[in-house]
Amino acid sequence: MFEVLVSETGIRWAGWVQAAATFAAVAVSLCVSVRAIRAQRRLEDDRLHQDRLENVCRATVFLSAGIGNIQALRNAAERENGSPPAGAIRFTLSALDGDHAALQETLLEKLPGVGVLGQIKQATMDLHGYIRWLDRFAGEVPPEFPKVTHQTVSRLEVSVAALSDFIERYTHDPSAQFVPEKEDEWQKAKRISDY
């Protein structure tokens, strides 16, 4: 009888040990899976962050080129007593179309309307608006040409300054956010840039 009791107790203990071992194996497996998923997400976030930073750098280059092209047209207008020749307008439109197309390529899907990515979006729209406005005039430029040109260049310069500042901050602090945590900070910066 003692032998039967010992064997039954041993079987029970063996069952509990096996159950505990199975539970521990499942827990370890889950823990490893969760860590692997977190590491994968972190890697994907880092890749997205890097892609966005590269897009901000590209956008800054193309916006700077757009500003240079508009300023060259303004200089040509000043040499021609306020009305740039049709050839200069056509050349500038062609260059600005290239800048605008390149800028659109830098935009990520569902680009947020706030933060540094929103600044790219707004600057792209500003450039597009100027292209559409300038495209209406063949040879004779309207009297508001200097004012509209100045306003467009000023707005684009604000965007380039904001993007350059972000790139500088990101260089020193890779955790810098593309979209501010508080939207009102971005709205405040946007109000300052508006006039």
Salt bridges, closest charged atoms under 4 A:
GLU105 OE1 - ARG58 NH2 3.94
ASP126 OD2 - ARG155 NE 3.36
ASP165 OD2 - ARG169 NE 3.22
GLU168 OE2 - HIS172 NE2 2.94
ASP194 OD1 - ARG155 NH2 3.53
ASP194 OD2 - LYS190 NZ 3.52
